[in-house]
Amino acid sequence: MDQETRIMANLLSDKDWQKLLRTIERGKCVLMLGADIPSDTDNVNQPSLSALFAQKLAEQLPSNDIFDANDLPHVAQSYLSNRIGLREDLEIEAETFYRDYQHHTTKLHR
């Protein structure tokens, strides 16, 4: 366990951990391991979910606006810049994309 993880673990009380586990068990909270969570654990060459989402958004943008189609923060910023502040469009894109993975479980989580 690295130092940052230890610090975060110490910030939560036992009751906080119990509440977190309870909400996960009830399906009201999703446990995610970070931006590089794999999209397919059976294929190690498959890009992460965030990279796949970035690629999907990048397809809708002029190619000269994208320097790295796998960099979600960069692509999302370009998406918003090209659509002049329609953040709700980006939110809908994210909801639609991640809905397909809602019941996707990696081997690590089984």
Residue pairs with C-beta under 8 A, 6 or more apart in sequence:
1 9
12 20
20 29
23 29
24 30
24 31
31 109
33 108
35 48
35 50
35 72
36 48
36 50
37 48
37 49
37 50
37 106
38 46
38 48
38 49
38 106
39 46
39 47
39 48
39 49
39 52
39 101
39 104
40 46
41 106
41 107
41 108
47 55
47 70
49 98
49 101
50 72
51 70
51 72
52 97
53 72
53 93
53 94
53 97
53 98
54 69
54 70
54 71
54 72
54 74
54 75
54 76
55 69
55 70
55 75
56 93
56 97
57 72
57 75
57 76
57 79
57 90
57 93
58 66
58 69
58 75
58 78
60 79
61 75
61 78
61 79
61 82
62 82
65 78
65 81
65 82
66 74
66 75
66 78
67 74
68 74
68 75
69 75
76 90
79 89
79 90
79 93
80 86
80 87
80 90
83 89
83 90
